Amino acid sequence: MSSLKPHKGEDPEPSILDNTSTEPKHRYESLPKLPILHNSLYCKDNPRELPSDKEINGLQRKPSKLKSKLSDEIKHLSPSLKSVKSHAQLAKTANGVRSLARNLNKATIKLNVRSVMIITKARDNSLIYLTKELTEWLLRREPHMDIYVDHHLEKSRRFDPKSIWQEIPTAQKHLKFWNKALIRDCPDMFDLVITLGGDGTVLYASTLFQRVVPPVLSFSLGSLGFLTNFAFEDFASILTDVLENGVRTNLRMRFTCRAHKDNGELMCEQQALNELTVDRGPSPWVSMLELYGDGSLLTVAQADGLIIATPTGSTAYSLSAGGSLVHPSVSAISVTPICPHTLSFRPILLPDSMTLRIKVPARSRSTAWASFDGRSRVELLKGYYVTVAASPFPFPTVRSSKNEYFDSVSRVLNWNSREEQKSFVHLLSDKNKESYNQYHSGRTAAGNIRSGQSRMNSIGNPQEESEQTNMNVGRHVYNRVTDSLRQVQLERRHSNTFEIDYNDSSSSDDNNNQLPGEASDSTIELEDNAGDNYFVPLPGEGINTPVPQPFLSNDSNVHSMSSSRVSPLHDGLDRASK
């Protein structure tokens, strides 16, 4: 067990409401540049630190067969990556990074679970009994595993820890209670976190772990379920599979948000899983916010506020304000305005490598308020600003299935769900319903007869007779189509009116069930290159198009070609008639 130590020369982390901190202006530069994960998330194939040059040389002499090893292109790169030898090397590096990112979602983590932390939804007494049920099951299955529950349950009559101690002998030693101070001092103590509640309980877990986070397994016991994809009814089989076979996690990006005064003094810091919101608060005036990206001014927003959301938070406040859905595996920062003064200010996605800064300018008419995941809230006076960057401490959630994100969006938002076309047969009278049934039963019988004849021909007839039959059928169909085309063309020539095309074919299978020589009550579907798609004017109806004089001088046969031009439709019909 290890705890996170502050960097040398760095003061302890201030609380969210600590306004007495005197840390330097660019304190965020002391944060680690590489993602820092919980000890439980590291396995043999995924080392916690990059290999040294000596180890890399050894790997090059003895290549490993494991697919999860870092690619050669990544090994040869310096951490800064300020220059490369060629564009080809840069392309190989980019491809190696994408391949490594794909393999991260496929890696199975073997957990050595020695302590489990259970977070129960607050102010819901019915979940206390479920917490007790889960605690007793874990203590009976794993007698040497430490189970941590909320310290408020220590004196709860519903949870009744004394009864658990009496029924399970090992519970006296292994049933423990957690509080915020314990999590802050020893975040590596827990190997697995289990939440009982909704998405708000998962956000509360993210607030508790402001540095490294153990894998989080969420059971759906709330109103929404974007982040809770496991049913508590199956908790025994789910936990058995997790403890025996390991887990696959989604490393969800979090934001490191820091609020500063106008002199650069740090007011607070917070890790946000959903979003940072900077709004006008109780002020009646529209807020004015300057948005900077990597030190450059991007835009000046006059709106009720700005939402800087993670991919996980794209289904929360940002979505209600008109933002786009973003898959959790997409490394992007979503910027969504809240009721902007200009309609052209649309939501935008920015790369996660960009560091944003939202500042309240001195010319603003009012102050602003910054909130982190809708919980902590701090006022930003004129000149104050908030920095937002991708956090080196991701939030790992246990994945239930490969398509859990689309399942959640479809289940909660009814994403792209619509009712299929219904049949209106029940609205028909008995007379028309009987006619409808006879019509479709006849279609089905015709299809069965045709399929039976095809099977008999393929079994009993020689190959020559089969080929001759196909030729006769093809010639017959071709003659019928050409006759119909000629008839349609003649009708269009002598008529200036057009009628609506009523096609009463119920499905595309009706034409397939038609016997050779049988009349069809459906209109003929022509392909795009059929002759009927071209308009052929009658004699005297043609429009004379002026031809440039240079073109006439170069080709004297233009008029003769135009007068002797034959329509492709007429040419095809004449050939068919001959």
Secondary structure, DSSP 4 states (H G I P E B T S, - for coil): ---PPPPTT-PPPP-TT-------TTGGGGS-SS----GGG-BTTB-SSPPPHHHHHHHHHS----TTSPPHHHHTS-SS----S-HHHHHHHHHHHHHHHHHHHHPPB----SEEEEEE-TT-THHHHHHHHHHHHHHHH-TT-EEEEEGGGGG-TTT-HHHHHHH-TTHHHHEEEE-HHHHHH-GGG-SEEEEEESHHHHHHHHHH-SS----EEEEE-SS--SS--B-GGGHHHHHHHHHHH-B-EEEE--EEEEEE-TTS-EEEEEEESSEEEEE-TT-SSPEEEEEEETTEEEEEEEEEEEEEE-TGGGGTHHHHTTPPP--TTS-EEEEEEEEESSTT---EEEETTPPEEEE--TT-SS-EEEEETTTEEEEE-TT-EEEEEE-SS-EEEE-S-TTHHHHHHHHHH-TT--PPPPP-GGGS-HHHHHHHHHHHHHHHHHHHHHHHHHHHHHHHS-HHHHHHHHHHHHHHHHHHHHHHHHHHHHHHHT------------STHHHHTPPTT---SSPPPPPTTSGGGS--PPTT--------HHHHHH-TTHHHHHHT---HHHHHHHHHH-
